[in-house]
Amino acid sequence: MDILLIILGLICMIIGILGSFLPVLPGPPISWLGLLLLYLTKVIPNNWSFLGVTLVIAIAVVIIDYAIPAIGTKKFGGSKFGVIGTTVGLVVSIIFPVLGFFGIIIWPFIGAFIGEMIYKANHKTAVKAAFGSFLGFLTGTLLKFIISIVYFGLFIRLFWQYKASFSLF
């Protein structure tokens, strides 16, 4: 059973890293699930406080990831219309993943631009606000990637530390 848990945990880690870039998959929570699976083996001693802290971090990163593009739009001079446009663009990219990975970049940018144009901003202000949305997306993606890589590193370290205790065959 331990072997199955380790393999499933490793798969979750890989999917979690990929989920850092794919809008449909919540990367850090999936990576956390990999840590949980490793802790469910008989060999790794339970550390519920560690699992609790890493879970809170994973959930916080997901929430922050959805807020950062809107914050970026606002910081770059966008109005409420630009922030709403960014959010609508994010929702469109998740519901209709037509452009794949590029959709999560393009739709919030387009949404912020259209929102600012509705607000009657000039093209320069609208592009600046849309660029803030793009930078927010990149920041959120980098944050998710870093957390997923750290969780993967913790997974490998724990496995390596107790590898002699696992009966693999």
N, C-alpha and C positions, 0 to 999 in steps of 0.2 A: 504493500500500500504506500509506503514511503516513496518508492520510485515513481509511482503515478503522481503523487503530490508534487514531487520535485519537477517532473516533466511538465505538469500543468502550470506550476509556478513559473517555470522558465518561459513557457509559451505566453503567459500573462505579461511577463516582463517585456518580451519582444513586442507584443501587441501594444503594450503601454507606451513604449518608445515610439512606435509608429503612430499611435493615437495622439502624440504630441503635435503631429503635423496634419493629421486627418481630422476634419471637423466633426465627423460622425462619432468617433471614438473618444471617450474621455480618458486620455493617457494616464495621468497620475493615479486615478482610482483603480484602473486596471493593473497598474504596476503594484499598487498597494495590495491588491488581491493576490498577486504573486508572492508578496511577503507573507501574507496571511497563510497561504497554502504551505509555505516552507515552515512556518511556525506550527502548523498542524501535524507535522511529522513527529514521530516518537523521539527522535534524536535531539531536535532543537528545543531547549528549555523555553517554556512559555514566558513571554514578557509582555503582559497586557498593557502596561503603561507605554512601552515603545510602540506597540501596534496602535494604541489610542492616539498618541501624538502624531504618528505618521498618517493616520486616517484624517485627522483634523487638518493637517497640512495639505493633503491631497484634495480634500473638499474645498478648502480655502482657495487653492490655486485654480480650481475649476470656476469658482464664483468670480474670482479676480479676473480670470481670462475673458469672461463675458463683459466685464465692466471696463477693462482697459481701453478698448477701441473708442468707446464713448467718451472716456476721460481724455484720451488723446485728441479727439475732435474738439472738445471744449478748450483744451489748453492751446490749441492752434487757432483760436479765435472763432470757433464754430458756435452757432446758436443752438437753441433747443431743437430746432428743426434739423440741424445737422446731426445732433446726437440721436434723435429719433430715426433719422435716415440711416445712420450707422447701424443701429439696433435692428431696424427692418432688414437692412442688407445682410446682417448676420443670420437672421431667421430665414431669409430667402435662401442663403447659401447652404443652410442645414437641411431645409425641407426639399429643396431642388438642387441636388449636387450635380448639376449639369456640367459644370466646368471642372469638376473634381477639386483638386487641391487649390487651383487658381481661383475657383469661385469664392472661397473663403477670404481671398485677398481682394478680388475685384468687386464683389457685391457690397461690402461695407463702404468701400471707396466710392462706388457709384451712388449708394444710398446717401452718404454724407454730402456728396456733390449735389444731388437732386434736392435734398432737404435744404441746403443753403440757397439753391436757386429759387426754391419756393419761397424762402424767407426774403427773397429779393436782394441777395448779396451779389456782388459782382463776381465775374469768373475767377479773378485772382483770389478773393476771399474763399470762394467755394473750393477751389483746388487746394488751398492751404489747409482748410478744415478736413478735406478728404485725405490729404497727406498725413494729418494727425491721426486719422483713423487707421491708416496703413501702418504707421509707426506703432500704434497701440496694438495692432494685430501681431506685428513682429515681436514686440515685447512679451505679449502673452504666450506666444509660441515658444520663445526662448525660455521663459519661466517654466512652462510645462515640460520642455525637453530636459532642462537641468534637473528638475525634481524626479523625472522618470529615470534619468541616468544615475542619480544618487541612489534611488531605490534599487536599481539593478546592481549597483556597486555593493550595497548592503546585502542583497541576496547572495551575490557571489562570495562576499566575505564570510557570511554565516555558513554557507554551504562548505566553503573551503576549510573553515575552522573546525567543522564537525564531520568532514568527509570520511575520516577513518572510522567513525561510529556507524555510518550507514552500511547496511548489508545490501549491496547492490545486486548480488547474484545469489 
